């Protein structure tokens, strides 16, 4: 199994001839190399979305239509994508689990918003913002937190799912900052590996992982800081 970071919150997970894209913000992502677009989407079988903001929804419509990849997202976001012509949709919502062959996806809480502007400039809600927990029949459990602040029910997420790998937003302003993200990891989870994300993309968020690494203290060895295009092999 390989986890690859494509910048911001976009990741792919490859295993057993499947390829899952998470929050595929590629086009327009300042940290993503557009020349790699075709290779990144090649072989994608599933797209999973934490919420509907443009820096997470990204190229979902284009990829889903081109490859007929299954899109897994909350029900409101799936309805919106269906309106845009996406056919292969698998909706869920907070607390629910979708089982697909040799893996499953569970929607858990995230403290954030989820909306998009229509042609008239009005904000339309796209349902709840979620974290996503991936359980694999033959592999580690991966928790992509989406965009979120810390919250005490993370303790329950750990109790229920026991994630091995945490993908953690650390950039501040729109999510937890580095110090709070470190507190979240150390207080509520027992991750084997921690991959930071949602930093360095725009000027408004933290440019690097320094605050996070410093705040992880003796647990900093768990951090797997990836370059864009870098992989963690499990």
C-alpha positions, 0 to 999 in steps of 0.5 A, spaced: 500 500 500 502 506 498 500 513 500 502 519 495 501 526 497 499 531 491 499 538 495 494 541 500 489 536 502 490 531 496 492 524 497 492 518 493 492 511 496 494 505 491 492 498 493 490 491 490 489 494 483 485 500 486 487 507 487 483 512 491 483 519 490 482 524 496 480 531 495 483 532 488 485 539 488 490 539 483 488 544 477 490 551 480 493 548 486 500 552 487 504 546 490 502 541 485 505 540 478 500 540 473 505 536 468 503 530 473 496 531 472 495 525 467 499 520 471 496 522 478 489 520 475 491 514 471 488 508 474 483 512 479 477 507 481 474 511 487 474 519 489 473 520 496 471 527 499 471 530 506 467 536 504 465 541 498 470 547 498 473 548 492 480 547 494 478 539 496 472 538 491 478 540 485 477 536 479 472 531 482 467 532 476 472 532 470 476 526 473 469 522 475 466 523 468 473 521 464 474 515 468 467 513 471 470 513 478 466 512 484 465 518 488 464 517 495 461 523 499 456 526 503 449 526 501 448 533 499 455 533 496 453 527 491 446 531 490 450 537 487 455 533 483 449 529 480 446 535 478 453 537 474 452 530 471 457 525 475 453 518 474 457 514 479 455 516 486 455 513 493 453 517 498 453 517 506 453 521 512 456 522 518 457 516 522 455 512 516 460 506 513 460 505 506 463 498 504 466 496 498 469 490 496 476 490 500 475 496 504 470 501 507 470 508 508 466 511 515 464 518 515 466 522 522 465 529 524 470 535 522 469 542 525 469 546 519 464 548 513 462 546 506 459 550 501 460 553 494 458 559 491 453 559 485 453 563 479 449 569 482 454 569 488 450 566 493 453 561 498 449 554 497 451 549 503 454 542 501 452 538 507 457 536 513 464 537 513 467 530 515 473 526 516 474 519 513 476 513 516 479 508 511 479 500 513 482 495 509 482 488 509 489 487 508 492 493 511 493 499 516 487 503 518 488 511 515 484 517 518 484 523 513 481 528 518 479 533 512 479 540 515 478 541 522 479 544 529 481 539 535 474 536 538 474 532 544 470 526 541 476 525 537 477 520 543 471 516 541 474 516 533 480 513 536 476 508 540 472 506 535 477 505 529 484 505 532 487 508 526 494 507 524 495 513 520 493 520 521 493 525 515 492 531 519 491 539 517 496 543 520 496 550 517 492 554 521 486 560 520 482 555 516 484 549 520 488 547 527 495 550 527 501 546 528 501 546 536 493 544 536 494 539 531 500 536 535 496 536 541 490 533 538 495 527 535 498 526 542 492 526 546 487 523 542 490 518 538 496 513 538 498 513 530 504 509 528 505 514 522 502 522 522 502 525 515 501 533 515 497 537 510 494 543 508 500 548 509 504 552 504 499 552 499 497 559 500 499 565 503 494 565 508 496 559 512 502 556 515 508 555 510 511 549 513 511 544 519 515 547 524 510 549 529 507 542 528 514 538 529 516 542 535 510 541 538 510 534 537 516 533 542 518 526 543 513 523 538 516 527 532 519 521 530 512 519 528 511 524 523 512 522 515 513 529 512 512 528 505 514 532 499 509 533 494 509 527 490 512 523 495 510 516 498 509 513 504 509 505 503 506 501 508 
